[in-house]
Amino acid sequence: MANNFIVRLAKPSDCEQIADLIKELAVYEKMEEQVKITADVLRTDGFGEEKFYHCFVAELKDKPLLVGYALYYYSYSTWEGRSIYMEDLYVKPEFRGKGIGTQLWKSVTKVGIEKQCSRLDFIVLNWNVNSIEYYKQKGAFDLTGTEKWHLFRMKESEMKAFIAP
């Protein structure tokens, strides 16, 4: 199984399977009720005129089954310039421990280097200790502990309320 997969850029025809993998990730993260994305939205946002994200997928060599994905986009640091943000890195449970997640992560990292990004940012839930330790082992560091950053979010309703006259 070690080499029974390929990592490649996602195509519009992958969006149904990517949407399913996103739902699986949400279940794993215990947040399945928050998933609103559809394959159609993924297709428009990733492959339309204005691309809001990019994605690598891991596919089995012997059948057209996606077993993982890494979704990323570019951001910008006013302190360091170009940055890349990995929104999701997910591998189906039965395919973990085979190097698939590492290859997906490396694919995103390589794009960041090629695009002259100064950093790769991503978030990990605090209970996902195995992933946290793995990321640290590979050179990532936890900004919560080192720089005391807090992540904030405004959902659409709060955004609309904020800009309302």
Sequence and secondary structure as in RCSB ss.txt:
>XXXX:A:sequence
MANNFIVRLAKPSDCEQIADLIKELAVYEKMEEQVKITADVLRTDGFGEEKFYHCFVAELKDKPLLVGYALYYYS
YSTWEGRSIYMEDLYVKPEFRGKGIGTQLWKSVTKVGIEKQCSRLDFIVLNWNVNSIEYYKQKGAFDLTGTEKWH
LFRMKESEMKAFIAP
>XXXX:A:secstr
 TTSEEEEE  GGGHHHHHHHHHHHHHHTT GGG    HHHHHHHHHSSS   EEEEEEESSSS EEEEEEEEEE
EETTTEEEEEEEEEEE GGGTTSSHHHHHHHHHHHHHHHTT SEEE    TT HHHHHHHHHTT   HHHHT   
     HHHHHHHH  
